[in-house]
Amino acid sequence: MGDPQEHIVMFPFLAIGHMIPFLALAKKIQERTNYKITIVSTPFNIKYLSSTIAKDSTQQIQNPNNISLVSLPYNSSDHGLPPNTENTEALPLKDMVTIFNSTFSLKDPLKKLILEIIEKDGKSPLCIISDTFMGFASEVAKSCGIFHVSFTTAGAYGTAAYLSIWLNLPHLLAIDGVFKMPGFDDSCSLFSVNQLHPFMKSANGNDPWSKVLKSLLSPSFDSLGFLCNSVEEIEPMGIKAIKNLTKLPVWCIGPLLPQCILKKGEKDQIFEPRIGKDHGLSPEKCISWLDKHPQSSVLYISFGSQNTISTSQMMALALGLEESEVPFIWVIRPPIGFDIKGEFRSEWLPKGYQERMLKSQKGLIVKSWAPQLQILSHNSTGAFLTHCGWNSVLESLNQGVPIISWPLAAEQAFNSKMLMEEMGVCVELTKGFSSVVEKEDVKKVVDIVLGKNGIGKEMKEKANEIGMCIRGAVKEEGNFKGSSVKALDDFISTLLSRRNMSS
């Protein structure tokens, strides 16, 4: 499609969970068009992306020759961040607003790079695709006379709610703790203040989070449109809300998952990028353990790469799991107040807990990191207790695995609300790392979701239906194109036609 010499520049936010979908999108565009793609970030992140592409090659996944990686100058110490800190991975909560502010330093280097590309290629890139959190890229694009497109690596519903909150602060008008979310239809516009992260609750327009996020997000509205890491059929309300808010077209081109889109139980190889570390549990040992348990009986627990819970919550979760007697795989990271990269301590769990779980074969405790894609795709996995980060949500739903949600940050509470109210595939255990959790709460929710009848059965059926939609969206067989395949083609066609019109 189009001239193979076309060039697209991509600019992700400084977070691993954002870079992985950007790399997946780059590969999709390159495969369909053979365009040259340049992904731009800071030196450390470019090194990570380079190693991820190299791992792709070892997994016999084609390494596209037309994807280039370019680093922009960046020194974390200049911004008050710890040395060599160039993404949000394991970054303390207190430093999050600082890394957001630090991204503004990349604006001028990005413009310099675009001008160098124009001089080298003899023509302008087709567009800049930037993360919604890097909205200032739209100003760079305009100054260089090229198109800009915003790419949200989150889902449509979560993105719309997040944009609406930070740009409108509607919670300040809450009555009895309830407020209407601008952009959403009346049927789904009511939100609770209690669903908001503490930073959102206290946002008033003059706080550090309000100031930086408004500055970063609002320029994204001055774009050609929004790319969304979701599937049109599963998020109609969220897509409509983004369109209502931005007045721009939305192309759902997801799911951008770092693996083949497989039906649960299929044995094809699944590739999963590792985030700068080895798994705490090898895929082989994990599969071997799962093989010993009945179909849809195991609960998988993980709060993502940069989220964790409190010590008391961890203790209650452990006791509740033991009382439920369901088999589980739990990825444990140090609780709040400890170095998230630190060593595991046995006192975070009840006395003798690991030994009891090992002896009974009921619980597999993994320190640091687990092969999540392999776990979710295994027939024995019946539910996922997750923070509701969007990549984890997509991975779970793609495999038809229902969700127990424990949102901790960002747009995760909005994802949880949608999964419960719009999709019916989720039960929320609690939210945040300051809420009180009792072991009885854990047992009750686990029993419901993993139950063979009632709500658990309904959730499983709905999750399977959504999984079919997700897999269908990326299919291309004969004359059939799934909705996400068609959306990507339409996006490229729109870029070319707009460019031709402007010239």
Secondary structure, DSSP 4 states (H G I P E B T S, - for coil): ---TT-EEEEE--SSHHHHHHHHHHHHHHHHHH--EEEEEE-HHHHHHHHHHHHHHHHTT----TTEEEEE----GGGGTPPTT--SSTT--GGGHHHHHHHGGGGHHHHHHHHHHHHHHHSS--SEEEEEGGGTTHHHHHHHHT-EEEEEESS-HHHHHHHHHHHHH-GGGG-BTTEEE-TTS-GGG-EEEGGGS-HHHHT--SSSHHHHHHHHHHGGGGSSS-EEESS-GGG-HHHHHHHHHHH-S-EEE-----SS----TT--S-------SS--SS-HHHHHHHHHTS-TT-EEEEE--SS----HHHHHHHHHHHHHHT--EEEEE---TTS-TTS---GGGS-TTHHHHHHHHT-EEEEES---HHHHHTSTTEEEEEE---HHHHHHHHHTT--EEE---STTHHHHHHHIIIII--EEE---SSSS---HHHHHHHHHHHT-SSHHHHHHHHHHHHHHHHHHHHT-EETTEE-HHHHHHHHHHHHHHHHHHHH-
